[in-house]
Amino acid sequence: MASDPDLRPSSSPPASERMMEAARRELAMGGLRSMSFRRLGEAAGTTAGALTYHLGAKAQILSDVVEAERARDRAWHGAWLARFTALDRLDATAVATLLEHYLEAISRDDARLTQMIWTDLLLRAPQDVDLQALMRPWFLERRAFWSDLFEGRIADAAMWGLSSWAYTVDEGVHSLALGHDADYRLLRRLAVERLSHRLDPARRGPLARAFSGLVERLDPGLDLPGRDRVSDLQAHGRRHDIALAACGLLLDEGVDGVTHRAVGERAGIPGSTVAYHFRGAADLTRAALAMVYLVAQGRAPAPAPDSFERRAAVVVRGTLYFALAAARNETLAAQAIDLRRLRGENYVHTLREEGWIHIDGLDGQVAALAGIGAAALSSVDGENRFNALRSWLLANLRN
């Protein structure tokens, strides 16, 4: 009788290693939705039975993948930190250089897959207590890295560590999606430079004048609802209901969860009706994105149950899910860059209404990136990082 080919001796990597690598890549490129035995079997070129024999149940596979990623990430960050052991003091130039180098490094090679897995699980953990428990040791290891990087090298080290960690949570996933674009990389450089000076108006260099031009160059012309443009999705009716349901699925399951069938089920209407109003998958995704804009601008309710926390989650998870989707699918890059722009413009508007008259567009982008990153981190462990970070980061703009 022929033996199972997955159990035969071979000079290639053991079957379990090949399967684990397939699971890792599926999780990175497709998220938790791709972690089915059918998908994993196709990716590994094997059967569901062989997967179960070698790796165990789905929960065990996920746990093992996360443990392996933690080990990779721990070694990677340890090596990265070791490069700077001789650096005994950090000033603004050093902070900007470190952040830019870090963002470049996590978006390349093997570290890219790890960062995609980290981001996906970070966004999903708030809704899954088991995933929160699985993520917590990894979460604490990354927090320790940022603390160790700044401790003893700069005044206010704890806040520098928090602001840098929060900023790289958001900018990190945008680097995965947009790092190939030279205009984006320059925009990112302007952002880390501004962050390294804590938004100090007195330290705005000549490059800051390039910001508006870069934003215009990167404008994808999606014609989505800006603050001064009325959208038909604001009016109560079937299109509004469908777009709100699509936004809810984006919030809860990511971009891949926004399908005609799933939206129909959530809205309580047939999928054919959804398709009548939003014909293709791209049209439906665009509707979800437009609703994220409207919720962020306070011009539409969040998907039920509407609340301040739910609206904040739309802005945080909704926009980061789009950036992660763009890292997996380059056709969504335009949506990712436009959301990055929108959040900054919205935050400038909000802060000026609150009396921060010295804030400019670049300040708004940096503050939005760091604030959303802080909120994403806080949603995992419940610690309120946003308010302390906001006060510290905006202090130089008070007068």
TORKOL-4160 file (C-alpha; in steps of 0.2 Angstrom, whole numbers, padded with zeros to 4 digits, m for minus):
399
<pt num="1" X="0000" Y="0000" Z="0000"/>
<pt num="2" X="0007" Y="0017" Z="m0005"/>
<pt num="3" X="0012" Y="0028" Z="0010"/>
<pt num="4" X="0006" Y="0046" Z="0013"/>
<pt num="5" X="0018" Y="0056" Z="0003"/>
<pt num="6" X="0019" Y="0069" Z="0017"/>
<pt num="7" X="0026" Y="0056" Z="0028"/>
<pt num="8" X="0040" Y="0050" Z="0016"/>
<pt num="9" X="0058" Y="0054" Z="0020"/>
<pt num="10" X="0064" Y="0068" Z="0009"/>
<pt num="11" X="0079" Y="0080" Z="0007"/>
<pt num="12" X="0067" Y="0094" Z="0006"/>
<pt num="13" X="0061" Y="0103" Z="0022"/>
<pt num="14" X="0051" Y="0092" Z="0034"/>
<pt num="15" X="0032" Y="0092" Z="0030"/>
<pt num="16" X="0028" Y="0101" Z="0046"/>
<pt num="17" X="0040" Y="0115" Z="0042"/>
<pt num="18" X="0033" Y="0117" Z="0024"/>
<pt num="19" X="0015" Y="0118" Z="0031"/>
<pt num="20" X="0020" Y="0130" Z="0044"/>
<pt num="21" X="0028" Y="0142" Z="0031"/>
<pt num="22" X="0012" Y="0140" Z="0021"/>
<pt num="23" X="0001" Y="0144" Z="0036"/>
<pt num="24" X="0012" Y="0159" Z="0039"/>
<pt num="25" X="0011" Y="0166" Z="0022"/>
<pt num="26" X="m0008" Y="0163" Z="0021"/>
<pt num="27" X="m0010" Y="0173" Z="0038"/>
<pt num="28" X="0001" Y="0187" Z="0032"/>
<pt num="29" X="m0007" Y="0189" Z="0015"/>
<pt num="30" X="m0025" Y="0184" Z="0019"/>
<pt num="31" X="m0028" Y="0186" Z="0037"/>
<pt num="32" X="m0037" Y="0175" Z="0049"/>
<pt num="33" X="m0051" Y="0172" Z="0035"/>
<pt num="34" X="m0038" Y="0163" Z="0025"/>
<pt num="35" X="m0034" Y="0150" Z="0039"/>
<pt num="36" X="m0045" Y="0137" Z="0033"/>
<pt num="37" X="m0039" Y="0119" Z="0031"/>
<pt num="38" X="m0044" Y="0120" Z="0012"/>
<pt num="39" X="m0034" Y="0136" Z="0009"/>
<pt num="40" X="m0019" Y="0130" Z="0019"/>
<pt num="41" X="m0020" Y="0113" Z="0011"/>
<pt num="42" X="m0019" Y="0121" Z="m0006"/>
<pt num="43" X="m0005" Y="0133" Z="m0001"/>
<pt num="44" X="0005" Y="0119" Z="0006"/>
<pt num="45" X="0001" Y="0106" Z="m0008"/>
<pt num="46" X="m0006" Y="0094" Z="0004"/>
<pt num="47" X="m0022" Y="0087" Z="0012"/>
<pt num="48" X="m0033" Y="0093" Z="0027"/>
<pt num="49" X="m0029" Y="0076" Z="0035"/>
<pt num="50" X="m0010" Y="0078" Z="0033"/>
<pt num="51" X="m0012" Y="0096" Z="0040"/>
<pt num="52" X="m0021" Y="0089" Z="0055"/>
<pt num="53" X="m0009" Y="0075" Z="0058"/>
<pt num="54" X="0006" Y="0087" Z="0057"/>
<pt num="55" X="0000" Y="0103" Z="0065"/>
<pt num="56" X="m0016" Y="0099" Z="0074"/>
<pt num="57" X="m0032" Y="0109" Z="0075"/>
<pt num="58" X="m0034" Y="0127" Z="0068"/>
<pt num="59" X="m0032" Y="0135" Z="0085"/>
<pt num="60" X="m0016" Y="0126" Z="0087"/>
<pt num="61" X="m0009" Y="0131" Z="0070"/>
<pt num="62" X="m0013" Y="0149" Z="0074"/>
<pt num="63" X="m0005" Y="0148" Z="0091"/>
<pt num="64" X="0011" Y="0140" Z="0083"/>
<pt num="65" X="0012" Y="0153" Z="0069"/>
<pt num="66" X="0011" Y="0167" Z="0082"/>
<pt num="67" X="0024" Y="0159" Z="0093"/>
<pt num="68" X="0036" Y="0157" Z="0078"/>
<pt num="69" X="0032" Y="0176" Z="0073"/>
<pt num="70" X="0036" Y="0182" Z="0091"/>
<pt num="71" X="0053" Y="0173" Z="0090"/>
<pt num="72" X="0057" Y="0180" Z="0073"/>
<pt num="73" X="0051" Y="0197" Z="0079"/>
<pt num="74" X="0061" Y="0196" Z="0095"/>
<pt num="75" X="0077" Y="0192" Z="0087"/>
<pt num="76" X="0074" Y="0205" Z="0073"/>
<pt num="77" X="0071" Y="0219" Z="0086"/>
<pt num="78" X="0085" Y="0213" Z="0097"/>
<pt num="79" X="0097" Y="0214" Z="0082"/>
<pt num="80" X="0090" Y="0231" Z="0077"/>
<pt num="81" X="0092" Y="0238" Z="0095"/>
<pt num="82" X="0110" Y="0231" Z="0096"/>
<pt num="83" X="0115" Y="0242" Z="0081"/>
<pt num="84" X="0113" Y="0257" Z="0092"/>
<pt num="85" X="0121" Y="0251" Z="0109"/>
<pt num="86" X="0135" Y="0264" Z="0107"/>
<pt num="87" X="0122" Y="0278" Z="0104"/>
<pt num="88" X="0121" Y="0286" Z="0122"/>
<pt num="89" X="0110" Y="0302" Z="0117"/>
<pt num="90" X="0096" Y="0305" Z="0105"/>
<pt num="91" X="0092" Y="0322" Z="0098"/>
<pt num="92" X="0079" Y="0326" Z="0085"/>
<pt num="93" X="0090" Y="0322" Z="0070"/>
<pt num="94" X="0094" Y="0305" Z="0078"/>
<pt num="95" X="0075" Y="0301" Z="0082"/>
<pt num="96" X="0070" Y="0305" Z="0064"/>
<pt num="97" X="0084" Y="0294" Z="0057"/>
<pt num="98" X="0079" Y="0280" Z="0068"/>
<pt num="99" X="0061" Y="0281" Z="0064"/>
<pt num="100" X="0064" Y="0282" Z="0045"/>
<pt num="101" X="0076" Y="0267" Z="0046"/>
<pt num="102" X="0064" Y="0257" Z="0056"/>
<pt num="103" X="0049" Y="0260" Z="0044"/>
<pt num="104" X="0060" Y="0256" Z="0029"/>
<pt num="105" X="0067" Y="0240" Z="0038"/>
<pt num="106" X="0050" Y="0233" Z="0043"/>
<pt num="107" X="0043" Y="0234" Z="0026"/>
<pt num="108" X="0056" Y="0224" Z="0017"/>
<pt num="109" X="0060" Y="0205" Z="0016"/>
<pt num="110" X="0055" Y="0193" Z="0029"/>
<pt num="111" X="0051" Y="0207" Z="0042"/>
<pt num="112" X="0037" Y="0212" Z="0030"/>
<pt num="113" X="0027" Y="0196" Z="0033"/>
<pt num="114" X="0029" Y="0198" Z="0052"/>
<pt num="115" X="0023" Y="0216" Z="0051"/>
<pt num="116" X="0008" Y="0211" Z="0041"/>
<pt num="117" X="0003" Y="0197" Z="0054"/>
<pt num="118" X="0006" Y="0208" Z="0068"/>
<pt num="119" X="m0005" Y="0222" Z="0061"/>
<pt num="120" X="m0019" Y="0210" Z="0056"/>
<pt num="121" X="m0020" Y="0202" Z="0074"/>
<pt num="122" X="m0018" Y="0219" Z="0082"/>
<pt num="123" X="m0034" Y="0225" Z="0073"/>
<pt num="124" X="m0044" Y="0209" Z="0077"/>
<pt num="125" X="m0039" Y="0206" Z="0095"/>
<pt num="126" X="m0051" Y="0219" Z="0102"/>
<pt num="127" X="m0066" Y="0208" Z="0097"/>
<pt num="128" X="m0058" Y="0191" Z="0102"/>
<pt num="129" X="m0053" Y="0188" Z="0120"/>
<pt num="130" X="m0043" Y="0172" Z="0115"/>
<pt num="131" X="m0034" Y="0182" Z="0102"/>
<pt num="132" X="m0030" Y="0196" Z="0115"/>
<pt num="133" X="m0022" Y="0183" Z="0126"/>
<pt num="134" X="m0012" Y="0176" Z="0112"/>
<pt num="135" X="m0006" Y="0193" Z="0107"/>
<pt num="136" X="m0002" Y="0200" Z="0124"/>
<pt num="137" X="0016" Y="0193" Z="0126"/>
<pt num="138" X="0020" Y="0199" Z="0109"/>
<pt num="139" X="0012" Y="0216" Z="0113"/>
<pt num="140" X="0023" Y="0217" Z="0129"/>
<pt num="141" X="0039" Y="0213" Z="0119"/>
<pt num="142" X="0036" Y="0227" Z="0107"/>
<pt num="143" X="0032" Y="0239" Z="0121"/>
<pt num="144" X="0048" Y="0234" Z="0129"/>
<pt num="145" X="0058" Y="0237" Z="0113"/>
<pt num="146" X="0052" Y="0255" Z="0111"/>
<pt num="147" X="0055" Y="0258" Z="0130"/>
<pt num="148" X="0073" Y="0251" Z="0129"/>
<pt num="149" X="0077" Y="0262" Z="0113"/>
<pt num="150" X="0073" Y="0278" Z="0122"/>
<pt num="151" X="0077" Y="0275" Z="0140"/>
<pt num="152" X="0092" Y="0284" Z="0147"/>
<pt num="153" X="0095" Y="0293" Z="0130"/>
<pt num="154" X="0083" Y="0307" Z="0130"/>
<pt num="155" X="0072" Y="0317" Z="0142"/>
<pt num="156" X="0054" Y="0312" Z="0143"/>
<pt num="157" X="0059" Y="0294" Z="0137"/>
<pt num="158" X="0043" Y="0286" Z="0141"/>
<pt num="159" X="0033" Y="0298" Z="0130"/>
<pt num="160" X="0046" Y="0297" Z="0116"/>
<pt num="161" X="0044" Y="0278" Z="0117"/>
<pt num="162" X="0025" Y="0279" Z="0117"/>
<pt num="163" X="0024" Y="0292" Z="0103"/>
<pt num="164" X="0036" Y="0282" Z="0092"/>
<pt num="165" X="0028" Y="0266" Z="0095"/>
<pt num="166" X="0010" Y="0273" Z="0091"/>
<pt num="167" X="0017" Y="0282" Z="0076"/>
<pt num="168" X="0025" Y="0267" Z="0068"/>
<pt num="169" X="0009" Y="0256" Z="0071"/>
<pt num="170" X="0000" Y="0267" Z="0059"/>
<pt num="171" X="0014" Y="0273" Z="0047"/>
<pt num="172" X="0021" Y="0255" Z="0048"/>
<pt num="173" X="0006" Y="0248" Z="0039"/>
<pt num="174" X="0006" Y="0262" Z="0026"/>
<pt num="175" X="0024" Y="0259" Z="0023"/>
<pt num="176" X="0020" Y="0241" Z="0018"/>
<pt num="177" X="0006" Y="0247" Z="0006"/>
<pt num="178" X="0015" Y="0263" Z="m0001"/>
<pt num="179" X="0034" Y="0261" Z="0002"/>
<pt num="180" X="0037" Y="0258" Z="m0016"/>
<pt num="181" X="0031" Y="0276" Z="m0020"/>
<pt num="182" X="0045" Y="0290" Z="m0020"/>
<pt num="183" X="0032" Y="0304" Z="m0016"/>
<pt num="184" X="0025" Y="0294" Z="m0001"/>
<pt num="185" X="0043" Y="0291" Z="0005"/>
<pt num="186" X="0047" Y="0309" Z="0005"/>
<pt num="187" X="0030" Y="0313" Z="0014"/>
<pt num="188" X="0035" Y="0300" Z="0027"/>
<pt num="189" X="0052" Y="0309" Z="0029"/>
<pt num="190" X="0043" Y="0325" Z="0032"/>
<pt num="191" X="0032" Y="0317" Z="0045"/>
<pt num="192" X="0046" Y="0309" Z="0055"/>
<pt num="193" X="0055" Y="0325" Z="0055"/>
<pt num="194" X="0040" Y="0335" Z="0061"/>
<pt num="195" X="0037" Y="0321" Z="0075"/>
<pt num="196" X="0055" Y="0322" Z="0080"/>
<pt num="197" X="0053" Y="0340" Z="0084"/>
<pt num="198" X="0036" Y="0337" Z="0093"/>
<pt num="199" X="0027" Y="0348" Z="0081"/>
<pt num="200" X="0036" Y="0364" Z="0087"/>
<pt num="201" X="0032" Y="0378" Z="0075"/>
<pt num="202" X="0049" Y="0386" Z="0078"/>
<pt num="203" X="0057" Y="0371" Z="0070"/>
<pt num="204" X="0048" Y="0370" Z="0054"/>
<pt num="205" X="0062" Y="0369" Z="0041"/>
<pt num="206" X="0061" Y="0373" Z="0022"/>
<pt num="207" X="0056" Y="0356" Z="0017"/>
<pt num="208" X="0039" Y="0358" Z="0026"/>
<pt num="209" X="0034" Y="0369" Z="0012"/>
<pt num="210" X="0035" Y="0354" Z="0000"/>
<pt num="211" X="0021" Y="0346" Z="0010"/>
<pt num="212" X="0006" Y="0353" Z="0001"/>
<pt num="213" X="0014" Y="0349" Z="m0016"/>
<pt num="214" X="0016" Y="0331" Z="m0011"/>
<pt num="215" X="m0001" Y="0329" Z="m0005"/>
<pt num="216" X="m0007" Y="0336" Z="m0022"/>
<pt num="217" X="0004" Y="0324" Z="m0031"/>
<pt num="218" X="m0002" Y="0309" Z="m0021"/>
<pt num="219" X="m0021" Y="0314" Z="m0023"/>
<pt num="220" X="m0028" Y="0299" Z="m0032"/>
<pt num="221" X="m0044" Y="0309" Z="m0038"/>
<pt num="222" X="m0056" Y="0296" Z="m0030"/>
<pt num="223" X="m0069" Y="0310" Z="m0029"/>
<pt num="224" X="m0074" Y="0303" Z="m0012"/>
<pt num="225" X="m0085" Y="0315" Z="0000"/>
<pt num="226" X="m0073" Y="0328" Z="0007"/>
<pt num="227" X="m0079" Y="0339" Z="0021"/>
<pt num="228" X="m0088" Y="0352" Z="0010"/>
<pt num="229" X="m0096" Y="0339" Z="m0002"/>
<pt num="230" X="m0113" Y="0332" Z="0000"/>
<pt num="231" X="m0114" Y="0313" Z="m0003"/>
<pt num="232" X="m0130" Y="0304" Z="m0008"/>
<pt num="233" X="m0125" Y="0291" Z="0005"/>
<pt num="234" X="m0129" Y="0303" Z="0019"/>
<pt num="235" X="m0148" Y="0303" Z="0014"/>
<pt num="236" X="m0158" Y="0289" Z="0022"/>
<pt num="237" X="m0162" Y="0275" Z="0010"/>
<pt num="238" X="m0157" Y="0259" Z="0003"/>
<pt num="239" X="m0139" Y="0265" Z="m0003"/>
<pt num="240" X="m0136" Y="0273" Z="0014"/>
<pt num="241" X="m0141" Y="0256" Z="0023"/>
<pt num="242" X="m0130" Y="0246" Z="0011"/>
<pt num="243" X="m0115" Y="0257" Z="0013"/>
<pt num="244" X="m0117" Y="0257" Z="0032"/>
<pt num="245" X="m0118" Y="0238" Z="0033"/>
<pt num="246" X="m0103" Y="0238" Z="0022"/>
<pt num="247" X="m0094" Y="0249" Z="0034"/>
<pt num="248" X="m0099" Y="0238" Z="0048"/>
<pt num="249" X="m0092" Y="0223" Z="0040"/>
<pt num="250" X="m0076" Y="0233" Z="0036"/>
<pt num="251" X="m0075" Y="0237" Z="0055"/>
<pt num="252" X="m0078" Y="0220" Z="0061"/>
<pt num="253" X="m0069" Y="0209" Z="0048"/>
<pt num="254" X="m0058" Y="0219" Z="0037"/>
<pt num="255" X="m0059" Y="0223" Z="0018"/>
<pt num="256" X="m0061" Y="0205" Z="0013"/>
<pt num="257" X="m0077" Y="0203" Z="0023"/>
<pt num="258" X="m0086" Y="0216" Z="0013"/>
<pt num="259" X="m0095" Y="0205" Z="0000"/>
<pt num="260" X="m0112" Y="0207" Z="m0008"/>
<pt num="261" X="m0118" Y="0192" Z="0001"/>
<pt num="262" X="m0112" Y="0197" Z="0018"/>
<pt num="263" X="m0118" Y="0215" Z="0016"/>
<pt num="264" X="m0135" Y="0209" Z="0011"/>
<pt num="265" X="m0136" Y="0198" Z="0026"/>
<pt num="266" X="m0131" Y="0212" Z="0038"/>
<pt num="267" X="m0143" Y="0224" Z="0030"/>
<pt num="268" X="m0157" Y="0212" Z="0029"/>
<pt num="269" X="m0159" Y="0212" Z="0010"/>
<pt num="270" X="m0155" Y="0200" Z="m0004"/>
<pt num="271" X="m0138" Y="0201" Z="m0011"/>
<pt num="272" X="m0145" Y="0204" Z="m0028"/>
<pt num="273" X="m0152" Y="0221" Z="m0021"/>
<pt num="274" X="m0135" Y="0225" Z="m0015"/>
<pt num="275" X="m0128" Y="0222" Z="m0032"/>
<pt num="276" X="m0141" Y="0232" Z="m0040"/>
<pt num="277" X="m0135" Y="0248" Z="m0031"/>
<pt num="278" X="m0116" Y="0243" Z="m0030"/>
<pt num="279" X="m0113" Y="0232" Z="m0045"/>
<pt num="280" X="m0095" Y="0226" Z="m0042"/>
<pt num="281" X="m0084" Y="0222" Z="m0027"/>
<pt num="282" X="m0074" Y="0238" Z="m0030"/>
<pt num="283" X="m0090" Y="0248" Z="m0030"/>
<pt num="284" X="m0095" Y="0240" Z="m0013"/>
<pt num="285" X="m0078" Y="0243" Z="m0006"/>
<pt num="286" X="m0079" Y="0261" Z="m0012"/>
<pt num="287" X="m0096" Y="0263" Z="m0003"/>
<pt num="288" X="m0088" Y="0256" Z="0013"/>
<pt num="289" X="m0074" Y="0268" Z="0011"/>
<pt num="290" X="m0085" Y="0283" Z="0008"/>
<pt num="291" X="m0095" Y="0279" Z="0024"/>
<pt num="292" X="m0078" Y="0279" Z="0034"/>
<pt num="293" X="m0075" Y="0297" Z="0027"/>
<pt num="294" X="m0093" Y="0302" Z="0033"/>
<pt num="295" X="m0092" Y="0294" Z="0050"/>
<pt num="296" X="m0074" Y="0302" Z="0053"/>
<pt num="297" X="m0081" Y="0319" Z="0048"/>
<pt num="298" X="m0096" Y="0317" Z="0060"/>
<pt num="299" X="m0108" Y="0317" Z="0045"/>
<pt num="300" X="m0115" Y="0300" Z="0047"/>
<pt num="301" X="m0118" Y="0288" Z="0061"/>
<pt num="302" X="m0107" Y="0273" Z="0065"/>
<pt num="303" X="m0113" Y="0256" Z="0061"/>
<pt num="304" X="m0125" Y="0250" Z="0075"/>
<pt num="305" X="m0124" Y="0252" Z="0089"/>
<pt num="306" X="m0119" Y="0270" Z="0086"/>
<pt num="307" X="m0108" Y="0278" Z="0100"/>
<pt num="308" X="m0093" Y="0288" Z="0102"/>
<pt num="309" X="m0082" Y="0273" Z="0104"/>
<pt num="310" X="m0090" Y="0265" Z="0089"/>
<pt num="311" X="m0086" Y="0280" Z="0078"/>
<pt num="312" X="m0068" Y="0281" Z="0084"/>
<pt num="313" X="m0067" Y="0262" Z="0080"/>
<pt num="314" X="m0072" Y="0266" Z="0062"/>
<pt num="315" X="m0058" Y="0279" Z="0060"/>
<pt num="316" X="m0045" Y="0268" Z="0068"/>
<pt num="317" X="m0049" Y="0250" Z="0062"/>
<pt num="318" X="m0057" Y="0255" Z="0046"/>
<pt num="319" X="m0043" Y="0266" Z="0040"/>
<pt num="320" X="m0029" Y="0253" Z="0046"/>
<pt num="321" X="m0039" Y="0239" Z="0038"/>
<pt num="322" X="m0038" Y="0248" Z="0021"/>
<pt num="323" X="m0020" Y="0251" Z="0023"/>
<pt num="324" X="m0017" Y="0233" Z="0027"/>
<pt num="325" X="m0028" Y="0228" Z="0012"/>
<pt num="326" X="m0018" Y="0239" Z="0001"/>
<pt num="327" X="m0002" Y="0230" Z="0007"/>
<pt num="328" X="m0009" Y="0214" Z="0001"/>
<pt num="329" X="m0017" Y="0221" Z="m0015"/>
<pt num="330" X="m0009" Y="0235" Z="m0023"/>
<pt num="331" X="m0025" Y="0240" Z="m0032"/>
<pt num="332" X="m0031" Y="0248" Z="m0016"/>
<pt num="333" X="m0016" Y="0259" Z="m0014"/>
<pt num="334" X="m0026" Y="0274" Z="m0019"/>
<pt num="335" X="m0038" Y="0272" Z="m0005"/>
<pt num="336" X="m0025" Y="0270" Z="0008"/>
<pt num="337" X="m0016" Y="0286" Z="0003"/>
<pt num="338" X="m0032" Y="0296" Z="0002"/>
<pt num="339" X="m0038" Y="0290" Z="0019"/>
<pt num="340" X="m0021" Y="0295" Z="0026"/>
<pt num="341" X="m0023" Y="0312" Z="0019"/>
<pt num="342" X="m0041" Y="0313" Z="0025"/>
<pt num="343" X="m0037" Y="0309" Z="0043"/>
<pt num="344" X="m0025" Y="0323" Z="0044"/>
<pt num="345" X="m0036" Y="0336" Z="0036"/>
<pt num="346" X="m0050" Y="0331" Z="0048"/>
<pt num="347" X="m0039" Y="0332" Z="0063"/>
<pt num="348" X="m0033" Y="0349" Z="0058"/>
<pt num="349" X="m0051" Y="0355" Z="0057"/>
<pt num="350" X="m0055" Y="0348" Z="0074"/>
<pt num="351" X="m0040" Y="0355" Z="0083"/>
<pt num="352" X="m0042" Y="0372" Z="0075"/>
<pt num="353" X="m0060" Y="0372" Z="0082"/>
<pt num="354" X="m0053" Y="0368" Z="0099"/>
<pt num="355" X="m0041" Y="0383" Z="0098"/>
<pt num="356" X="m0025" Y="0376" Z="0092"/>
<pt num="357" X="m0023" Y="0390" Z="0079"/>
<pt num="358" X="m0004" Y="0386" Z="0075"/>
<pt num="359" X="m0007" Y="0369" Z="0068"/>
<pt num="360" X="m0004" Y="0366" Z="0050"/>
<pt num="361" X="m0008" Y="0351" Z="0038"/>
<pt num="362" X="0008" Y="0342" Z="0042"/>
<pt num="363" X="0005" Y="0343" Z="0060"/>
<pt num="364" X="m0012" Y="0336" Z="0058"/>
<pt num="365" X="m0006" Y="0321" Z="0048"/>
<pt num="366" X="0008" Y="0317" Z="0061"/>
<pt num="367" X="m0005" Y="0320" Z="0076"/>
<pt num="368" X="m0018" Y="0309" Z="0067"/>
<pt num="369" X="m0005" Y="0295" Z="0063"/>
<pt num="370" X="0001" Y="0294" Z="0081"/>
<pt num="371" X="m0016" Y="0296" Z="0089"/>
<pt num="372" X="m0024" Y="0282" Z="0078"/>
<pt num="373" X="m0009" Y="0271" Z="0082"/>
<pt num="374" X="m0011" Y="0275" Z="0101"/>
<pt num="375" X="m0029" Y="0271" Z="0100"/>
<pt num="376" X="m0026" Y="0254" Z="0091"/>
<pt num="377" X="m0014" Y="0249" Z="0104"/>
<pt num="378" X="m0026" Y="0254" Z="0118"/>
<pt num="379" X="m0040" Y="0244" Z="0111"/>
<pt num="380" X="m0030" Y="0228" Z="0114"/>
<pt num="381" X="m0026" Y="0231" Z="0133"/>
<pt num="382" X="m0038" Y="0245" Z="0138"/>
<pt num="383" X="m0025" Y="0257" Z="0143"/>
<pt num="384" X="m0029" Y="0275" Z="0138"/>
<pt num="385" X="m0014" Y="0281" Z="0129"/>
<pt num="386" X="m0023" Y="0293" Z="0117"/>
<pt num="387" X="m0026" Y="0308" Z="0129"/>
<pt num="388" X="m0008" Y="0308" Z="0137"/>
<pt num="389" X="0000" Y="0307" Z="0120"/>
<pt num="390" X="m0011" Y="0320" Z="0112"/>
<pt num="391" X="m0007" Y="0332" Z="0127"/>
<pt num="392" X="0012" Y="0329" Z="0125"/>
<pt num="393" X="0012" Y="0330" Z="0107"/>
<pt num="394" X="0002" Y="0346" Z="0105"/>
<pt num="395" X="0011" Y="0355" Z="0119"/>
<pt num="396" X="0022" Y="0366" Z="0108"/>
<pt num="397" X="0007" Y="0372" Z="0098"/>
<pt num="398" X="m0002" Y="0379" Z="0113"/>
<pt num="399" X="0004" Y="0397" Z="0111"/>
